[in-house]
Amino acid sequence: MMKKFVKILSAMMLLLVVACGKTTKTDEPSKVAGDKVDVVATEKLVVNEDVEFKVMHVNDIHGRVDAGKYDGMGLARVSTMVKQTRAEDPNVLFLDAGDTIHGTVFAALTKGASVVRVMNEMGYDAMTTGNHDYNYGLDRIEKLQNTMNFPVLVSNLTYKDTGEKAFKPYTIKTLPNGVRVGIFGLATPETAYKTNPTNVEAVTFDDPIASAKESVTALKAEGVNYIVALSHLGVDEDSVYTSIKLAQEVDGIDLVVDGHSHTTLEEGMWVKDTLIVQSGFYDKNLGEVTIKLGKDGSKVETAKLFTKEYAMENVEEDPAVRAIIDEVNTENEKITSVVVGETPVLLDGERNDVRAGETNLGDMITEAMLTKTGAEGVITNGGGIRASIQKGTITRGDVISVLPFGNYVVVKEITGQDLKDAIENGVQSYPDARGAFPHVAGFTFKFDPMKEVGNKVYDVTFNNGEKLDLTRTYKIATNDFMAVGGDKYASLKGKKTVNEYESIEEILGEYIKTNGITHTTVDGRVFAGKEEITANMDKKSNDSVYTVESGDTLRAISEKTGIDMDTILKENKKITNPDIIFIGEKIALPKAN
């Protein structure tokens, strides 16, 4: 009877269009100003009594189900915290903002099915899609939905042929305390080029702002008390659509559970009356928002994060989730034993070798990246190469051992200067071993270890014979770690991303299957040594002033101008050593004899 009474009362309140009170906040760490935008005529319903509930959240897990040095706390610990919180008070929602089912061997070998098994056990309430969730193709997510105990929510994705929504746009969750929470999903339009375009060719990523307004209108009409946007938009300034823009332009959203930009918002970010939360990436944090709704229309929201450090010290793994992970890992061992090729030589991935010079394995990895992306060049760090492949049979497990991190390939638009700066960063410690040492494809480069840091690199030449133009823009492939400035590759950070691809491990395995072993020795893409200057015979004779170019020597200049070296030296008292002249230096030339 009580449930029936509440439904009748809710319907009466909806007809009366009772306006909820203005948001009350106790903490505003980063409020962004913006004008109000009225998008609907109705309002969310006010609760009948003071209530409290929680929203726990993760984003950008990228298949990291296990704890690790470079990963997070592991989903077994996340599960423990979610279940413990629910045991104390069942009024809890657990949400995922996308990029979840791809990125590691654990995920890839079952095309995401293994991760879904873990998510089901953890008790997810909903997820939206990240761009990398489409790496197996849209049809794979559609199939995985049939095995999920929770909905995939995307309000801005439509089929091109029918105009229908590809996924459920929103859902309404009624908590034990009677609060009706409306949740809608948003996928970033960047997905169209941040996965392989063929993966999403059947759909259109619609304007997230317009789709959000439609969802808010629909949810208010259905009489919800609270609205959550489950958003894979991020807060990066170089994105056209962000969660900040969403909160600025769409009124009525109480909470944005965000992903995509890998941002750690310890206490959330306030934009007008909307709280935006994001927990970083790789389950390094578990987010929790506590919401208090008053019968007077008041609202108080408090956000916090449980860190990896806290979890590793204080939280035991959920045995049910641990059992699934162990079972999948055991099954994966059968797959990792699958043969992908055979090598007649050792493919060198030894730590000290790949961190201080070119190796045949480094050459083949970058060549695989070049072949996959069609970029003009590739640069990746030696520290990402973790093992050699012995002569003989190559298994999937061997490839995984070489590239265990699940790093995926990113193509960026950078200038020639950015590329030179990147190479300079990579070679600055040579001959000392350093994880940043660059392995490249599509071009070669030389560097002088004796020169000062930042001025070592010279003669960067692309495979087509063109020299590096510092002012030109190039499409260069790298890994996602370096793309955001990892290993101090600052010149790559913040630059425009034009495409993203699978993990390097997947790309290398595919390359070996298709092409075999293409690099039994090194190609000579990297040369460490003093710059050798050769004569440029194109310079005109009898100029009154000669500007030194790359390749010039004083003897060469003498030969092509017909002016004796001693005569040139007498005319240029500043040249104290005839073996040392500098590019750009002006040399006075007396008239030839």
C-alpha positions in Angstrom: 0.0 0.0 0.0 2.8 2.4 0.9 4.4 2.0 -2.5 1.1 2.6 -4.3 0.5 5.7 -2.1 4.0 7.0 -3.0 3.3 6.5 -6.7 0.0 8.3 -6.5 1.5 11.2 -4.6 4.4 11.4 -7.1 2.0 11.7 -9.9 0.0 14.5 -8.2 3.2 16.4 -7.5 4.3 16.1 -11.1 1.0 17.5 -12.3 1.4 20.4 -9.9 5.0 20.9 -11.3 6.6 21.4 -7.9 9.9 23.2 -8.3 12.9 21.9 -6.4 14.9 24.3 -4.3 18.2 25.9 -5.3 21.2 23.7 -4.8 23.0 24.1 -1.5 26.8 23.4 -1.5 29.3 23.3 1.3 32.4 23.1 -0.9 33.1 24.8 -4.2 36.7 24.1 -5.2 36.4 25.1 -8.8 33.2 26.8 -9.8 32.9 27.8 -13.5 30.6 30.7 -14.3 27.9 30.4 -17.0 24.5 31.7 -17.9 21.4 29.7 -17.1 19.8 27.9 -20.0 16.2 26.9 -19.6 15.7 23.6 -21.4 12.4 22.3 -20.0 9.2 23.5 -18.5 8.9 20.8 -15.8 11.2 20.3 -12.8 12.5 17.3 -10.9 10.3 16.2 -8.0 11.1 17.1 -4.4 11.4 14.2 -2.1 8.8 13.5 0.6 11.3 13.3 3.4 15.0 14.1 4.0 17.0 11.3 2.3 20.6 10.4 1.6 22.3 8.2 -1.0 25.6 7.6 -2.6 27.0 7.4 -6.2 30.2 5.4 -6.4 32.1 5.6 -9.7 35.1 4.7 -11.9 36.2 5.6 -15.3 38.9 4.7 -17.9 39.8 1.4 -16.4 41.1 0.2 -19.8 40.9 -3.4 -18.8 43.1 -3.1 -15.7 41.4 -5.6 -13.4 44.5 -6.6 -11.5 46.5 -4.4 -9.1 49.9 -3.5 -10.5 52.9 -1.2 -10.1 51.7 1.0 -12.9 48.0 0.2 -12.6 45.4 0.8 -9.9 44.1 -1.0 -6.8 42.5 -3.8 -8.9 38.8 -4.4 -9.3 38.6 -7.0 -6.5 39.4 -4.2 -4.0 37.0 -1.8 -5.7 34.3 -4.4 -5.4 35.0 -4.9 -1.7 34.5 -1.2 -1.0 31.4 -1.0 -3.1 29.9 -4.0 -1.4 30.8 -2.8 2.1 29.3 0.6 1.4 26.1 -1.1 0.2 26.1 -3.4 3.3 26.1 -0.3 5.5 23.3 1.4 3.5 21.7 -0.1 0.3 21.0 3.3 -1.2 24.1 3.2 -3.4 24.6 3.4 -7.2 27.8 2.2 -8.9 28.5 3.7 -12.3 31.2 3.5 -15.0 32.0 6.4 -17.4 33.6 4.3 -20.1 36.8 2.9 -21.6 36.5 -0.2 -19.6 36.5 -3.4 -21.8 39.7 -2.9 -23.8 43.3 -2.2 -23.1 44.9 -5.4 -21.6 45.4 -9.0 -22.5 42.9 -9.9 -19.9 40.3 -7.9 -21.8 41.5 -8.4 -25.4 41.7 -12.2 -25.5 37.9 -12.5 -24.9 37.1 -9.2 -26.6 35.7 -7.7 -23.4 33.7 -10.7 -22.1 36.0 -11.3 -19.2 35.7 -7.8 -18.0 31.9 -7.9 -18.2 32.0 -11.0 -16.0 33.9 -9.0 -13.3 31.5 -6.1 -13.7 28.5 -8.3 -13.2 29.9 -9.7 -10.0 30.7 -6.2 -8.7 27.1 -5.0 -9.1 27.4 -2.3 -11.7 24.2 -0.2 -12.2 25.1 1.4 -15.5 28.0 2.3 -17.8 28.4 4.5 -20.8 30.8 3.8 -23.7 34.3 5.2 -24.1 36.0 5.5 -27.4 38.2 2.5 -26.8 35.2 0.3 -25.9 34.5 0.4 -29.7 37.9 -1.1 -30.5 36.3 -4.5 -31.1 33.6 -3.0 -33.2 30.1 -1.7 -32.4 28.6 -5.1 -32.9 30.8 -6.5 -30.2 29.3 -4.1 -27.6 25.9 -5.0 -28.8 26.5 -8.7 -28.2 28.1 -8.1 -24.8 25.0 -6.2 -23.7 23.2 -9.6 -23.7 25.5 -10.8 -21.0 25.4 -7.6 -18.8 23.3 -7.3 -15.7 23.3 -3.5 -16.2 22.5 -1.2 -19.1 24.8 0.5 -21.5 23.6 4.1 -21.8 24.4 6.4 -24.7 21.9 9.1 -25.7 23.8 10.6 -28.6 24.5 7.6 -30.8 22.2 6.8 -33.7 22.2 4.4 -36.6 22.7 6.1 -39.9 20.3 3.9 -41.8 17.3 4.0 -39.4 17.9 7.1 -37.2 17.3 4.9 -34.1 19.3 5.1 -31.0 22.1 2.5 -30.9 21.8 2.1 -27.1 19.3 2.9 -24.4 19.6 6.7 -23.9 18.7 6.7 -20.1 17.5 4.6 -17.2 15.7 5.3 -14.0 16.9 3.6 -10.8 14.5 3.6 -7.8 16.6 3.3 -4.6 15.3 1.5 -1.4 14.6 4.8 0.2 12.3 5.7 -2.7 14.5 8.2 -4.5 14.2 8.0 -8.2 17.5 8.7 -10.0 17.6 9.4 -13.7 20.8 8.4 -15.5 21.6 9.2 -19.1 24.8 8.5 -21.1 27.0 10.5 -23.4 29.7 9.3 -25.7 32.4 11.6 -27.1 32.1 12.5 -30.8 35.8 12.1 -30.9 35.2 8.4 -31.0 34.7 8.7 -34.7 38.5 9.1 -35.0 39.7 7.8 -31.7 38.9 4.3 -32.6 39.3 2.7 -36.0 36.7 4.6 -38.1 35.5 1.3 -39.6 34.4 0.2 -36.1 31.7 2.9 -36.0 30.9 3.5 -39.6 27.3 2.5 -39.1 26.5 5.2 -36.6 26.6 8.9 -36.0 27.8 10.6 -32.8 25.2 13.3 -32.3 25.7 16.7 -30.5 26.0 15.8 -26.8 24.5 19.0 -25.7 21.3 18.6 -27.8 21.0 14.9 -26.7 21.5 15.8 -23.1 18.7 18.4 -23.3 16.4 15.7 -24.7 17.3 13.3 -21.9 16.8 15.8 -19.2 13.4 16.7 -20.6 12.4 13.1 -20.7 13.7 12.3 -17.2 11.9 15.3 -15.6 8.7 14.3 -17.4 9.0 10.8 -15.7 9.2 12.4 -12.3 12.7 11.8 -11.1 14.2 13.4 -8.0 17.8 13.6 -9.2 19.6 13.5 -12.6 23.0 12.0 -13.4 24.9 12.5 -16.7 27.2 9.5 -17.2 29.6 11.2 -19.6 32.7 10.1 -21.5 33.5 13.7 -22.6 36.3 14.8 -20.3 37.5 18.2 -19.3 40.4 18.7 -21.7 40.5 22.2 -23.3 41.3 20.9 -26.7 38.1 18.9 -26.9 35.1 20.6 -28.6 32.6 18.9 -26.3 33.5 18.7 -22.6 31.6 18.0 -19.4 32.2 21.6 -18.5 30.4 22.8 -21.6 27.7 20.2 -20.9 27.1 21.7 -17.4 27.3 25.2 -18.7 24.7 24.8 -21.4 22.3 22.2 -20.0 20.2 23.1 -17.0 18.9 20.4 -14.7 21.8 18.0 -14.4 22.7 17.5 -10.8 25.8 15.3 -11.2 28.2 14.5 -14.1 30.1 11.3 -13.7 32.9 11.9 -16.2 35.7 10.1 -18.0 37.9 10.4 -21.1 40.4 13.0 -20.0 42.0 10.8 -17.2 41.5 13.7 -14.8 41.7 13.2 -11.0 39.1 15.5 -9.3 39.7 14.9 -5.6 36.6 16.8 -4.5 34.9 17.3 -7.8 34.4 20.5 -9.9 31.5 22.8 -9.7 30.0 24.3 -12.8 27.0 26.4 -12.0 24.7 24.1 -10.0 26.3 20.9 -11.4 29.0 18.8 -9.7 31.4 17.1 -12.1 33.4 14.1 -10.8 36.2 12.0 -12.3 38.4 9.4 -10.7 41.5 9.5 -12.9 42.2 6.2 -14.7 43.2 2.5 -14.3 41.2 2.2 -11.1 43.8 4.2 -9.3 40.9 5.8 -7.4 37.3 4.9 -6.5 35.0 7.9 -6.5 32.2 8.5 -4.0 29.6 11.2 -4.0 27.3 11.6 -1.0 24.0 13.3 -1.8 21.5 14.6 0.7 18.1 15.7 -0.6 15.8 17.7 1.7 12.0 17.7 1.6 12.3 21.5 1.5 14.0 21.1 -1.9 17.5 21.5 -0.6 20.5 19.5 -1.9 24.0 18.9 -0.5 26.6 16.9 -2.5 30.1 16.0 -1.3 32.7 14.2 -3.4 35.8 12.3 -2.4 38.1 9.6 -3.7 39.4 6.4 -2.2 43.0 6.1 -3.4 45.1 3.1 -4.5 47.4 3.7 -1.5 44.5 3.6 0.9 43.0 0.5 -0.7 46.3 -1.5 -0.8 46.8 -0.9 2.9 43.3 -1.3 4.2 41.1 -3.2 1.8 41.0 -7.0 1.2 40.2 -8.3 -2.3 36.6 -9.5 -2.9 37.1 -13.3 -3.1 34.3 -13.7 -5.7 35.9 -11.2 -8.1 39.3 -12.6 -7.4 38.1 -16.1 -8.3 36.8 -14.8 -11.7 40.1 -13.0 -12.5 42.1 -16.1 -11.6 39.9 -18.3 -13.7 40.2 -16.0 -16.7 44.0 -15.7 -16.3 44.2 -19.5 -16.3 42.1 -19.7 -19.4 44.2 -17.0 -21.0 47.3 -19.1 -20.6 45.9 -21.5 -23.1 45.5 -18.6 -25.6 48.9 -17.1 -24.9 50.5 -20.4 -25.9 49.1 -19.9 -29.5 51.9 -19.6 -32.1 52.0 -16.4 -34.0 55.2 -16.9 -35.9 58.8 -18.0 -35.9 62.1 -16.0 -35.7 65.4 -17.2 -37.1 67.3 -14.8 -34.8 67.1 -13.4 -31.3 64.8 -10.3 -31.3 66.6 -8.0 -28.9 64.5 -6.4 -26.2 67.1 -6.5 -23.4 66.7 -3.6 -21.0 70.1 -2.1 -21.4 70.0 -2.4 -25.2 66.6 -0.9 -25.9 67.2 1.9 -23.4 70.5 3.0 -25.0 70.2 2.2 -28.7 68.5 0.8 -31.7 67.6 -3.0 -31.8 66.0 -5.2 -34.3 63.0 -5.7 -32.1 62.6 -2.0 -31.6 62.8 -1.5 -35.4 60.1 -4.2 -35.9 57.7 -2.8 -33.3 57.9 0.7 -34.8 57.6 -0.7 -38.3 54.4 -2.5 -37.2 53.0 0.8 -35.8 53.9 2.6 -39.1 52.2 -0.1 -41.2 49.1 -0.1 -39.1 48.6 3.7 -38.9 50.0 5.0 -42.2 51.6 7.8 -40.3 54.6 9.7 -41.6 56.8 8.6 -38.7 56.8 6.7 -35.4 58.5 7.3 -32.1 58.2 5.0 -29.1 60.2 4.7 -25.9 62.6 1.8 -25.2 61.2 1.6 -21.6 58.0 0.1 -23.0 59.9 -2.9 -24.5 60.3 -5.3 -21.6 61.7 -8.6 -23.0 63.5 -10.3 -25.9 62.0 -12.9 -28.1 64.3 -16.0 -28.3 65.2 -17.7 -31.6 62.5 -20.1 -32.7 58.7 -20.3 -32.2 56.9 -17.0 -31.2 53.8 -17.4 -29.1 51.2 -14.8 -28.2 52.6 -14.9 -24.7 56.0 -14.0 -26.0 54.6 -10.9 -27.6 52.7 -10.0 -24.5 55.9 -10.3 -22.4 57.6 -7.8 -24.7 54.7 -5.3 -24.5 52.9 -6.0 -21.2 51.4 -2.6 -20.5 48.5 -2.6 -22.9 49.6 0.8 -24.3 47.7 1.8 -27.4 48.8 3.7 -30.4 48.0 7.4 -30.9 48.6 9.5 -34.0 49.2 13.1 -33.3 49.8 16.2 -35.4 53.1 17.8 -34.4 55.5 20.2 -35.9 59.0 19.3 -37.1 60.3 21.2 -34.1 58.1 19.1 -31.8 59.6 16.0 -33.3 63.2 17.2 -33.0 62.5 18.2 -29.3 61.1 14.7 -28.7 64.1 13.0 -30.1 66.4 15.4 -28.1 64.5 14.3 -25.0 65.0 10.7 -25.8 68.8 10.8 -26.4 69.8 13.3 -23.7 71.2 10.7 -21.4 73.1 8.6 -23.9 75.2 6.5 -23.5 73.5 5.9 -20.1 70.4 3.7 -20.4 67.1 5.5 -20.1 63.6 4.4 -20.7 62.9 7.4 -22.9 65.4 6.3 -25.6 63.6 6.7 -28.9 62.9 3.8 -31.3 61.7 5.2 -34.6 60.2 4.3 -38.0 59.6 6.3 -41.1 62.7 8.4 -40.6 66.3 8.2 -39.4 68.2 10.5 -37.2 71.7 11.3 -36.1 72.9 12.8 -32.8 76.2 13.9 -31.3 76.5 12.7 -27.7 79.2 15.2 -27.0 77.0 18.2 -27.6 74.9 19.9 -24.9 71.4 18.6 -24.0 68.9 20.0 -26.5 71.3 20.5 -29.3 72.5 16.9 -30.0 70.2 15.9 -32.9 71.0 16.6 -36.5 70.1 15.1 -39.9 66.6 13.9 -39.4 65.6 12.3 -42.8 62.3 10.7 -43.7 62.1 7.5 -45.8 61.2 9.5 -48.9 64.5 11.4 -48.7 63.1 14.7 -47.3 64.8 16.4 -44.5 62.9 17.4 -41.4 61.2 20.8 -41.8 61.0 22.4 -38.3 58.0 24.5 -39.4 55.9 21.8 -41.1 53.2 19.7 -39.5 53.6 15.9 -39.5 51.4 13.0 -38.5 53.5 11.0 -36.0 52.4 7.8 -34.2 53.4 7.2 -30.7 52.0 5.4 -27.6 49.4 6.8 -25.3 51.9 7.1 -22.4 54.2 9.4 -24.4 51.3 11.2 -26.0 50.5 12.8 -22.7 54.0 13.7 -21.8 55.2 10.4 -20.3 59.0 10.0 -20.0 59.3 13.8 -20.2 58.1 13.8 -23.8 56.6 17.3 -23.2 56.7 18.3 -26.9 54.0 15.6 -27.6 51.7 16.6 -24.8 48.6 18.6 -25.6 49.0 18.3 -29.4 46.1 17.4 -31.6 45.2 13.7 -31.7 44.0 12.6 -35.2 43.5 8.9 -34.5 43.9 6.1 -32.0 44.4 2.4 -32.6 44.7 -0.9 -30.7 47.4 -1.8 -28.2 50.9 -2.1 -29.5 50.9 -5.8 -28.5 48.0 -6.5 -30.7 49.5 -4.6 -33.6 52.8 -6.4 -33.3 51.2 -9.8 -33.2 49.1 -9.0 -36.2 52.2 -7.7 -38.0 54.2 -10.9 -37.3 51.4 -13.1 -38.5 51.1 -11.2 -41.8 54.7 -10.3 -42.6 56.9 -12.7 -40.6 60.2 -11.4 -39.2 61.2 -8.4 -41.2 64.1 -7.2 -39.0 66.8 -9.8 -38.3 69.3 -7.0 -37.9 69.0 -3.2 -37.2 68.2 -0.9 -40.1 70.6 1.9 -39.0 67.8 4.3 -38.2 69.8 5.8 -35.4 73.4 7.0 -35.6 75.4 8.3 -32.6 78.5 10.3 -33.5 80.1 13.6 -34.4 78.5 15.3 -37.4 80.5 14.8 -40.5 80.5 17.8 -42.8 80.6 17.3 -46.6 81.0 19.8 -49.3 77.9 21.4 -50.9 79.0 22.0 -54.5 75.9 24.0 -55.4 77.1 27.3 -53.8 77.8 30.1 -56.2 81.3 31.4 -56.6 82.6 35.0 -56.2 79.9 36.0 -53.7 81.2 38.8 -51.5 79.7 37.0 -48.5 79.2 33.3 -48.1 76.8 31.8 -45.6 77.9 28.5 -44.2 75.4 25.7 -44.7 75.2 22.1 -43.4 77.9 20.1 -45.1 80.3 22.9 -45.7 84.0 22.9 -44.8 86.5 25.7 -45.4 88.4 23.5 -47.9 85.2 22.7 -49.8 84.3 26.3 -49.9 87.8 27.1 -51.3 87.5 24.5 -54.0 84.1 25.5 -55.3 84.8 29.3 -55.1 88.3 29.0 -56.5 89.6 31.1 -53.7 92.7 29.9 -51.8 92.1 28.8 -48.2 94.9 31.1 -46.9 93.3 34.0 -48.7 89.9 33.3 -47.1 91.6 33.0 -43.7 93.4 36.3 -44.2 90.0 38.0 -45.0 88.3 36.4 -42.0 90.5 36.9 -39.0 87.7 35.6 -36.7 88.3 32.1 -38.0 91.1 30.9 -35.7 90.8 27.2 -36.6 90.2 26.3 -40.3 88.6 23.0 -39.2 85.8 24.7 -37.2 83.1 26.7 -39.0 79.5 26.9 -38.0 76.2 26.7 -39.9 74.9 30.2 -40.6 78.3 31.8 -40.1 79.0 34.6 -42.6 82.4 34.4 -44.4 83.8 37.3 -46.4 85.1 36.2 -49.8 87.6 38.3 -51.7 87.4 38.1 -55.5 88.6 34.8 -56.9 92.0 34.7 -58.6 
